[in-house]
């Protein structure tokens, strides 16, 4: 199965992006699955490098790195990055600047699309 998870919320405040990444990580551990994550809108901020959270609190950047280490593709909407002043050199390891065209391709190849 191929899964696409789209995250629209900021990394902290609500737990929507956190829960979306928890699900993505769980899916990525399943044999025979591929996972893609697309960050758009305020979700683009999930990819900011250098996040520092209190001990015992989840860290979205670490979650993204772990997901990438499991082979997940992680794209960030380029227009959303630009609107938020997020530069290519300041994004989390394992993430990349992407586009609506790539999101379209990922959507058409996915068996399931989940939006958070």
ABEGO torsion letter per residue (X at the ends): XBBBBBBABBABGBAAAAAAAAAAAAAAABBGBBBBBBBBEAAAAAABBGBBBBBGBBBAAAAAAAAAAAGBBBBBBAAAAAAAGBBAAABBBGBBBBBAAAAAAAAAABABBBBX
